[in-house]
Amino acid sequence: MSLNRDSVLLESVRTHRARLRGAFLLGTLSSRRTINDNVKRMIGSLVLAAVVGAGCIGTSFVTNFLAEQAKAKAAQQQQFAPTPSPSAAPSEGTQK
């Protein structure tokens, strides 16, 4: 064995990578890996779709609530607004 620690480390990394490469290339590991990746992607997509849908529903609810509140405020102001009576209006003959 070499006394140089760097060369020992490089050789162990090279051996480890060769073993991993062999494990990935041989056997049915690649098909299992694809299925697992696709399931994870599908679950992630469903979660993302649920979050986006909830955001859209929340935005719609808040927008609708604010619009109804504005309508109610406008109706309330119109109900209590003083309406000019015909007797209070100045006549045409008295204006100069």
N, CA, C and O atoms as a GROMACS GRO file, in nm:
protein
  384
    1MET      N    1   0.083  -0.118   0.000
    1MET     CA    2   0.000   0.000   0.000
    1MET      C    3   0.088   0.124   0.000
    1MET      O    4   0.196   0.126   0.059
    2SER      N    5   0.041   0.223  -0.065
    2SER     CA    6   0.119   0.345  -0.077
    2SER      C    7   0.109   0.428   0.050
    2SER      O    8   0.008   0.425   0.120
    3LEU      N    9   0.216   0.502   0.078
    3LEU     CA   10   0.213   0.589   0.194
    3LEU      C   11   0.150   0.724   0.162
    3LEU      O   12   0.119   0.801   0.253
    4ASN      N   13   0.132   0.754   0.038
    4ASN     CA   14   0.072   0.880  -0.003
    4ASN      C   15  -0.080   0.872   0.014
    4ASN      O   16  -0.147   0.795  -0.055
    5ARG      N   17  -0.133   0.949   0.105
    5ARG     CA   18  -0.277   0.943   0.136
    5ARG      C   19  -0.364   0.988   0.019
    5ARG      O   20  -0.474   0.938   0.001
    6ASP      N   21  -0.316   1.082  -0.060
    6ASP     CA   22  -0.394   1.130  -0.174
    6ASP      C   23  -0.415   1.021  -0.278
    6ASP      O   24  -0.525   1.006  -0.331
    7SER      N   25  -0.314   0.946  -0.307
    7SER     CA   26  -0.328   0.840  -0.408
    7SER      C   27  -0.418   0.728  -0.356
    7SER      O   28  -0.492   0.668  -0.433
    8VAL      N   29  -0.411   0.700  -0.225
    8VAL     CA   30  -0.500   0.599  -0.167
    8VAL      C   31  -0.645   0.645  -0.176
    8VAL      O   32  -0.733   0.566  -0.211
    9LEU      N   33  -0.669   0.770  -0.147
    9LEU     CA   34  -0.804   0.824  -0.154
    9LEU      C   35  -0.855   0.823  -0.297
    9LEU      O   36  -0.970   0.785  -0.321
   10LEU      N   37  -0.774   0.862  -0.392
   10LEU     CA   38  -0.815   0.863  -0.533
   10LEU      C   39  -0.846   0.722  -0.583
   10LEU      O   40  -0.942   0.701  -0.657
   11GLU      N   41  -0.765   0.626  -0.542
   11GLU     CA   42  -0.789   0.488  -0.585
   11GLU      C   43  -0.916   0.432  -0.524
   11GLU      O   44  -0.991   0.360  -0.590
   12SER      N   45  -0.942   0.464  -0.398
   12SER     CA   46  -1.066   0.414  -0.335
   12SER      C   47  -1.190   0.478  -0.399
   12SER      O   48  -1.293   0.413  -0.414
   13VAL      N   49  -1.179   0.605  -0.437
   13VAL     CA   50  -1.290   0.671  -0.505
   13VAL      C   51  -1.312   0.608  -0.642
   13VAL      O   52  -1.426   0.586  -0.683
   14ARG      N   53  -1.204   0.579  -0.714
   14ARG     CA   54  -1.214   0.517  -0.845
   14ARG      C   55  -1.280   0.379  -0.834
   14ARG      O   56  -1.365   0.343  -0.916
   15THR      N   57  -1.241   0.301  -0.732
   15THR     CA   58  -1.300   0.168  -0.712
   15THR      C   59  -1.448   0.180  -0.677
   15THR      O   60  -1.530   0.104  -0.726
   16HIS      N   61  -1.480   0.274  -0.592
   16HIS     CA   62  -1.619   0.294  -0.551
   16HIS      C   63  -1.706   0.333  -0.672
   16HIS      O   64  -1.816   0.281  -0.688
   17ARG      N   65  -1.656   0.422  -0.756
   17ARG     CA   66  -1.731   0.462  -0.875
   17ARG      C   67  -1.748   0.346  -0.973
   17ARG      O   68  -1.853   0.331  -1.034
   18ALA      N   69  -1.645   0.264  -0.986
   18ALA     CA   70  -1.655   0.149  -1.076
   18ALA      C   71  -1.761   0.051  -1.025
   18ALA      O   72  -1.836  -0.006  -1.105
   19ARG      N   73  -1.767   0.030  -0.896
   19ARG     CA   74  -1.869  -0.059  -0.839
   19ARG      C   75  -2.009  -0.002  -0.858
   19ARG      O   76  -2.102  -0.074  -0.893
   20LEU      N   77  -2.023   0.128  -0.836
   20LEU     CA   78  -2.155   0.190  -0.856
   20LEU      C   79  -2.199   0.184  -1.002
   20LEU      O   80  -2.315   0.155  -1.032
   21ARG      N   81  -2.105   0.210  -1.093
   21ARG     CA   82  -2.136   0.203  -1.236
   21ARG      C   83  -2.181   0.063  -1.275
   21ARG      O   84  -2.276   0.046  -1.351
   22GLY      N   85  -2.112  -0.038  -1.223
   22GLY     CA   86  -2.150  -0.176  -1.251
   22GLY      C   87  -2.286  -0.210  -1.194
   22GLY      O   88  -2.364  -0.282  -1.257
   23ALA      N   89  -2.317  -0.158  -1.077
   23ALA     CA   90  -2.448  -0.185  -1.016
   23ALA      C   91  -2.560  -0.120  -1.096
   23ALA      O   92  -2.668  -0.177  -1.108
   24PHE      N   93  -2.535  -0.003  -1.149
   24PHE     CA   94  -2.639   0.065  -1.227
   24PHE      C   95  -2.657   0.002  -1.365
   24PHE      O   96  -2.769  -0.002  -1.417
   25LEU      N   97  -2.551  -0.047  -1.424
   25LEU     CA   98  -2.560  -0.101  -1.560
   25LEU      C   99  -2.614  -0.244  -1.562
   25LEU      O  100  -2.677  -0.283  -1.660
   26LEU      N  101  -2.593  -0.320  -1.459
   26LEU     CA  102  -2.635  -0.460  -1.456
   26LEU      C  103  -2.764  -0.475  -1.378
   26LEU      O  104  -2.791  -0.401  -1.284
   27GLY      N  105  -2.841  -0.572  -1.418
   27GLY     CA  106  -2.963  -0.604  -1.344
   27GLY      C  107  -3.080  -0.515  -1.383
   27GLY      O  108  -3.071  -0.437  -1.478
   28THR      N  109  -3.188  -0.527  -1.309
   28THR     CA  110  -3.311  -0.452  -1.338
   28THR      C  111  -3.322  -0.326  -1.255
   28THR      O  112  -3.430  -0.270  -1.240
   29LEU      N  113  -3.213  -0.282  -1.204
   29LEU     CA  114  -3.214  -0.162  -1.120
   29LEU      C  115  -3.260  -0.040  -1.199
   29LEU      O  116  -3.328   0.047  -1.144
   30SER      N  117  -3.225  -0.032  -1.325
   30SER     CA  118  -3.262   0.086  -1.404
   30SER      C  119  -3.414   0.096  -1.420
   30SER      O  120  -3.469   0.206  -1.414
   31SER      N  121  -3.482  -0.018  -1.440
   31SER     CA  122  -3.628  -0.012  -1.455
   31SER      C  123  -3.694   0.025  -1.322
   31SER      O  124  -3.791   0.101  -1.320
   32ARG      N  125  -3.643  -0.028  -1.212
   32ARG     CA  126  -3.699   0.009  -1.082
   32ARG      C  127  -3.674   0.156  -1.053
   32ARG      O  128  -3.759   0.223  -0.995
   33ARG      N  129  -3.560   0.204  -1.092
   33ARG     CA  130  -3.526   0.344  -1.066
   33ARG      C  131  -3.618   0.437  -1.145
   33ARG      O  132  -3.658   0.541  -1.093
   34THR      N  133  -3.651   0.403  -1.268
   34THR     CA  134  -3.739   0.485  -1.350
   34THR      C  135  -3.879   0.489  -1.290
   34THR      O  136  -3.940   0.596  -1.285
   35ILE      N  137  -3.929   0.375  -1.245
   35ILE     CA  138  -4.063   0.372  -1.186
   35ILE      C  139  -4.067   0.457  -1.060
   35ILE      O  140  -4.161   0.534  -1.041
   36ASN      N  141  -3.967   0.444  -0.975
   36ASN     CA  142  -3.964   0.524  -0.853
   36ASN      C  143  -3.957   0.673  -0.885
   36ASN      O  144  -4.024   0.753  -0.820
   37ASP      N  145  -3.877   0.711  -0.984
   37ASP     CA  146  -3.867   0.851  -1.021
   37ASP      C  147  -4.000   0.904  -1.074
   37ASP      O  148  -4.041   1.015  -1.042
   38ASN      N  149  -4.068   0.822  -1.155
   38ASN     CA  150  -4.196   0.866  -1.211
   38ASN      C  151  -4.302   0.878  -1.103
   38ASN      O  152  -4.384   0.969  -1.109
   39VAL      N  153  -4.302   0.789  -1.006
   39VAL     CA  154  -4.400   0.798  -0.897
   39VAL      C  155  -4.374   0.923  -0.815
   39VAL      O  156  -4.468   0.993  -0.776
   40LYS      N  157  -4.248   0.952  -0.788
   40LYS     CA  158  -4.215   1.073  -0.714
   40LYS      C  159  -4.257   1.198  -0.791
   40LYS      O  160  -4.308   1.293  -0.732
   41ARG      N  161  -4.236   1.196  -0.921
   41ARG     CA  162  -4.276   1.310  -1.003
   41ARG      C  163  -4.427   1.326  -1.003
   41ARG      O  164  -4.477   1.438  -0.996
   42MET      N  165  -4.500   1.214  -1.012
   42MET     CA  166  -4.646   1.221  -1.012
   42MET      C  167  -4.698   1.276  -0.879
   42MET      O  168  -4.786   1.361  -0.878
   43ILE      N  169  -4.644   1.229  -0.769
   43ILE     CA  170  -4.686   1.278  -0.638
   43ILE      C  171  -4.652   1.425  -0.624
   43ILE      O  172  -4.732   1.502  -0.573
   44GLY      N  173  -4.534   1.464  -0.668
   44GLY     CA  174  -4.496   1.604  -0.663
   44GLY      C  175  -4.588   1.690  -0.749
   44GLY      O  176  -4.625   1.800  -0.709
   45SER      N  177  -4.625   1.640  -0.866
   45SER     CA  178  -4.715   1.714  -0.954
   45SER      C  179  -4.854   1.729  -0.892
   45SER      O  180  -4.916   1.835  -0.901
   46LEU      N  181  -4.902   1.623  -0.828
   46LEU     CA  182  -5.032   1.632  -0.762
   46LEU      C  183  -5.030   1.732  -0.647
   46LEU      O  184  -5.125   1.808  -0.630
   47VAL      N  185  -4.925   1.731  -0.570
   47VAL     CA  186  -4.913   1.827  -0.460
   47VAL      C  187  -4.907   1.969  -0.514
   47VAL      O  188  -4.973   2.058  -0.461
   48LEU      N  189  -4.829   1.990  -0.617
   48LEU     CA  190  -4.818   2.122  -0.679
   48LEU      C  191  -4.952   2.167  -0.736
   48LEU      O  192  -4.990   2.283  -0.720
   49ALA      N  193  -5.025   2.076  -0.801
   49ALA     CA  194  -5.157   2.110  -0.855
   49ALA      C  195  -5.254   2.145  -0.744
   49ALA      O  196  -5.336   2.236  -0.759
   50ALA      N  197  -5.248   2.075  -0.632
   50ALA     CA  198  -5.336   2.105  -0.519
   50ALA      C  199  -5.305   2.242  -0.460
   50ALA      O  200  -5.396   2.317  -0.425
   51VAL      N  201  -5.179   2.275  -0.450
   51VAL     CA  202  -5.140   2.406  -0.396
   51VAL      C  203  -5.184   2.518  -0.489
   51VAL      O  204  -5.236   2.620  -0.444
   52VAL      N  205  -5.163   2.499  -0.620
   52VAL     CA  206  -5.203   2.601  -0.717
   52VAL      C  207  -5.355   2.616  -0.717
   52VAL      O  208  -5.407   2.728  -0.722
   53GLY      N  209  -5.426   2.505  -0.712
   53GLY     CA  210  -5.574   2.510  -0.708
   53GLY      C  211  -5.624   2.580  -0.583
   53GLY      O  212  -5.716   2.661  -0.591
   54ALA      N  213  -5.564   2.550  -0.469
   54ALA     CA  214  -5.604   2.617  -0.344
   54ALA      C  215  -5.575   2.766  -0.352
   54ALA      O  216  -5.653   2.848  -0.301
   55GLY      N  217  -5.464   2.802  -0.413
   55GLY     CA  218  -5.432   2.944  -0.430
   55GLY      C  219  -5.534   3.015  -0.518
   55GLY      O  220  -5.575   3.127  -0.487
   56CYS      N  221  -5.574   2.951  -0.625
   56CYS     CA  222  -5.675   3.010  -0.715
   56CYS      C  223  -5.810   3.024  -0.645
   56CYS      O  224  -5.877   3.127  -0.658
   57ILE      N  225  -5.849   2.923  -0.571
   57ILE     CA  226  -5.977   2.929  -0.499
   57ILE      C  227  -5.971   3.038  -0.392
   57ILE      O  228  -6.068   3.113  -0.375
   58GLY      N  229  -5.861   3.048  -0.322
   58GLY     CA  230  -5.846   3.152  -0.219
   58GLY      C  231  -5.850   3.291  -0.279
   58GLY      O  232  -5.913   3.381  -0.223
   59THR      N  233  -5.783   3.309  -0.391
   59THR     CA  234  -5.783   3.439  -0.458
   59THR      C  235  -5.924   3.475  -0.504
   59THR      O  236  -5.967   3.589  -0.490
   60SER      N  237  -5.994   3.379  -0.560
   60SER     CA  238  -6.131   3.402  -0.606
   60SER      C  239  -6.222   3.438  -0.489
   60SER      O  240  -6.306   3.527  -0.500
   61PHE      N  241  -6.207   3.367  -0.377
   61PHE     CA  242  -6.289   3.394  -0.260
   61PHE      C  243  -6.264   3.536  -0.208
   61PHE      O  244  -6.360   3.609  -0.179
   62VAL      N  245  -6.139   3.575  -0.196
   62VAL     CA  246  -6.107   3.708  -0.144
   62VAL      C  247  -6.157   3.817  -0.240
   62VAL      O  248  -6.213   3.917  -0.195
   63THR      N  249  -6.139   3.797  -0.369
   63THR     CA  250  -6.185   3.895  -0.467
   63THR      C  251  -6.337   3.909  -0.463
   63THR      O  252  -6.389   4.021  -0.465
   64ASN      N  253  -6.407   3.798  -0.456
   64ASN     CA  254  -6.553   3.799  -0.449
   64ASN      C  255  -6.600   3.865  -0.319
   64ASN      O  256  -6.695   3.943  -0.320
   65PHE      N  257  -6.534   3.835  -0.210
   65PHE     CA  258  -6.572   3.893  -0.080
   65PHE      C  259  -6.554   4.045  -0.082
   65PHE      O  260  -6.641   4.118  -0.034
   66LEU      N  261  -6.442   4.092  -0.136
   66LEU     CA  262  -6.418   4.236  -0.143
   66LEU      C  263  -6.518   4.305  -0.236
   66LEU      O  264  -6.561   4.416  -0.207
   67ALA      N  265  -6.556   4.240  -0.347
   67ALA     CA  266  -6.654   4.298  -0.438
   67ALA      C  267  -6.790   4.308  -0.372
   67ALA      O  268  -6.859   4.410  -0.386
   68GLU      N  269  -6.831   4.205  -0.299
   68GLU     CA  270  -6.959   4.209  -0.228
   68GLU      C  271  -6.958   4.315  -0.119
   68GLU      O  272  -7.059   4.383  -0.098
   69GLN      N  273  -6.847   4.330  -0.052
   69GLN     CA  274  -6.835   4.431   0.052
   69GLN      C  275  -6.847   4.571  -0.009
   69GLN      O  276  -6.911   4.659   0.048
   70ALA      N  277  -6.786   4.592  -0.124
   70ALA     CA  278  -6.794   4.722  -0.192
   70ALA      C  279  -6.937   4.750  -0.238
   70ALA      O  280  -6.984   4.863  -0.228
   71LYS      N  281  -7.008   4.647  -0.288
   71LYS     CA  282  -7.148   4.664  -0.328
   71LYS      C  283  -7.234   4.699  -0.208
   71LYS      O  284  -7.320   4.787  -0.217
   72ALA      N  285  -7.213   4.632  -0.097
   72ALA     CA  286  -7.292   4.658   0.023
   72ALA      C  287  -7.265   4.800   0.074
   72ALA      O  288  -7.358   4.868   0.116
   73LYS      N  289  -7.142   4.844   0.070
   73LYS     CA  290  -7.108   4.979   0.114
   73LYS      C  291  -7.172   5.083   0.022
   73LYS      O  292  -7.223   5.184   0.069
   74ALA      N  293  -7.169   5.057  -0.110
   74ALA     CA  294  -7.230   5.151  -0.204
   74ALA      C  295  -7.381   5.156  -0.185
   74ALA      O  296  -7.440   5.264  -0.192
   75ALA      N  297  -7.445   5.041  -0.161
   75ALA     CA  298  -7.589   5.038  -0.138
   75ALA      C  299  -7.625   5.110  -0.009
   75ALA      O  300  -7.726   5.179  -0.002
   76GLN      N  301  -7.542   5.094   0.093
   76GLN     CA  302  -7.567   5.160   0.220
   76GLN      C  303  -7.552   5.312   0.205
   76GLN      O  304  -7.632   5.387   0.260
   77GLN      N  305  -7.451   5.356   0.132
   77GLN     CA  306  -7.433   5.500   0.112
   77GLN      C  307  -7.546   5.557   0.027
   77GLN      O  308  -7.589   5.670   0.050
   78GLN      N  309  -7.595   5.482  -0.070
   78GLN     CA  310  -7.704   5.529  -0.154
   78GLN      C  311  -7.834   5.536  -0.073
   78GLN      O  312  -7.917   5.624  -0.096
   79GLN      N  313  -7.853   5.445   0.020
   79GLN     CA  314  -7.975   5.441   0.100
   79GLN      C  315  -7.981   5.561   0.194
   79GLN      O  316  -8.088   5.618   0.215
   80PHE      N  317  -7.868   5.599   0.251
   80PHE     CA  318  -7.867   5.707   0.349
   80PHE      C  319  -7.829   5.842   0.288
   80PHE      O  320  -7.820   5.941   0.360
   81ALA      N  321  -7.807   5.848   0.160
   81ALA     CA  322  -7.773   5.975   0.096
   81ALA      C  323  -7.898   6.063   0.088
   81ALA      O  324  -8.005   6.013   0.053
   82PRO      N  325  -7.887   6.193   0.119
   82PRO     CA  326  -8.005   6.280   0.112
   82PRO      C  327  -8.045   6.300  -0.034
   82PRO      O  328  -7.963   6.330  -0.120
   83THR      N  329  -8.173   6.283  -0.059
   83THR     CA  330  -8.224   6.305  -0.194
   83THR      C  331  -8.282   6.445  -0.200
   83THR      O  332  -8.356   6.484  -0.109
   84PRO      N  333  -8.252   6.521  -0.302
   84PRO     CA  334  -8.306   6.657  -0.310
   84PRO      C  335  -8.457   6.652  -0.335
   84PRO      O  336  -8.504   6.581  -0.423
   85SER      N  337  -8.530   6.728  -0.255
   85SER     CA  338  -8.676   6.732  -0.271
   85SER      C  339  -8.712   6.842  -0.371
   85SER      O  340  -8.640   6.941  -0.381
   86PRO      N  341  -8.820   6.825  -0.443
   86PRO     CA  342  -8.858   6.926  -0.542
   86PRO      C  343  -8.889   7.063  -0.480
   86PRO      O  344  -8.867   7.165  -0.545
   87SER      N  345  -8.938   7.068  -0.358
   87SER     CA  346  -8.971   7.197  -0.297
   87SER      C  347  -8.844   7.270  -0.252
   87SER      O  348  -8.847   7.393  -0.241
   88ALA      N  349  -8.734   7.201  -0.228
   88ALA     CA  350  -8.612   7.265  -0.184
   88ALA      C  351  -8.531   7.318  -0.300
   88ALA      O  352  -8.438   7.396  -0.279
   89ALA      N  353  -8.564   7.280  -0.422
   89ALA     CA  354  -8.488   7.325  -0.539
   89ALA      C  355  -8.523   7.471  -0.567
   89ALA      O  356  -8.640   7.509  -0.556
   90PRO      N  357  -8.427   7.553  -0.601
   90PRO     CA  358  -8.458   7.693  -0.629
   90PRO      C  359  -8.541   7.707  -0.757
   90PRO      O  360  -8.520   7.634  -0.854
   91SER      N  361  -8.630   7.798  -0.756
   91SER     CA  362  -8.713   7.819  -0.873
   91SER      C  363  -8.639   7.902  -0.976
   91SER      O  364  -8.542   7.969  -0.943
   92GLU      N  365  -8.684   7.897  -1.100
   92GLU     CA  366  -8.615   7.964  -1.207
   92GLU      C  367  -8.630   8.115  -1.199
   92GLU      O  368  -8.540   8.188  -1.241
   93GLY      N  369  -8.739   8.162  -1.148
   93GLY     CA  370  -8.762   8.304  -1.144
   93GLY      C  371  -8.682   8.377  -1.040
   93GLY      O  372  -8.664   8.498  -1.052
   94THR      N  373  -8.632   8.310  -0.936
   94THR     CA  374  -8.561   8.378  -0.830
   94THR      C  375  -8.411   8.382  -0.855
   94THR      O  376  -8.339   8.449  -0.781
   95GLN      N  377  -8.364   8.315  -0.954
   95GLN     CA  378  -8.220   8.316  -0.982
   95GLN      C  379  -8.184   8.441  -1.059
   95GLN      O  380  -8.264   8.488  -1.140
   96LYS      N  381  -8.070   8.495  -1.036
   96LYS     CA  382  -8.023   8.615  -1.106
   96LYS      C  383  -7.901   8.590  -1.183
   96LYS      O  384  -7.849   8.681  -1.248
   0.00000   0.00000   0.00000
